[in-house]
Amino acid sequence: QVQLVESGGGVVQPGGSLRLSCAASGFTFSSYGMHWVRQAPGKGLEWVAFIRYDGSNKYYADSVKGRFTISRDNSKNTLYLQMNSLRAEDTAVYYCAKESGDYVHAFDIWGQGTMVTVSS
Amino acid sequence: SYVLTQPPSVSVAPGQTARITCGGNNIGSKSVHWYQQKPGQAPVLVVYDDSDRPSGIPERFSGSNSGNTATLTISRVEAGDEADYYCQVWDSSSDHYVFGTGTKVTVL
């Protein structure tokens, strides 16, 4: 069955770093673009980053550009998000999501999310 | 940056029709996708490309998009439809993905 499972969340101090992982199964991971989306407590959804199926293009929200890096290892069916210089406002549940494909820029499969808390 | 505006809340009686709007500049020229999110759960895609439904989504969920407003319509509302709903587009001018502000649907 199609599944995305995030891991790597936790509590980190402001200015610290954290790396999130997202393990994919049940579909051909190397054929699809992938995203990270976050949701601060009690707030709405915020798109964070996108990586093309082959890793050749990456796009970032202005709020994280220069601090976060999205990457993927197609041999391991895994998506990553390296988060540096973390701020309190980065506190959120982070979801990985699969792009629908076929030029449909929707998120058709989501993971269960992993919580990141930035606090001293 | 592109902005999508939704009403904070919509209330509807069971069996009635809920309409959730998503406003954006010339949104009719973009493809709009809609997500349902229940408390403590990940979002679920319920409508894509303005009006198409993924497999497993009831026909009660439908969408339209024209001018500056896209609309998600939930017909014959059930208690289980109570959730937050978000619209989303891809802004080709910036290669950014944008979510609406979200609408909480309450079933009376």
Interface residues (C-beta under 8 A of the other chain):
Chain A: H35 V37 G44 L45 E46 W47 F50 Y59 A61 D62 Y95 S100 V104 H105 A106 F107 D108 W110 G111 Q112 G113
Chain B: S1 S31 H33 Y35 Q37 A42 P43 V44 L45 Y48 D49 P54 D84 Y86 Q88 V89 W90 D95 H96 Y97 V98 F99 G100 T101 G102
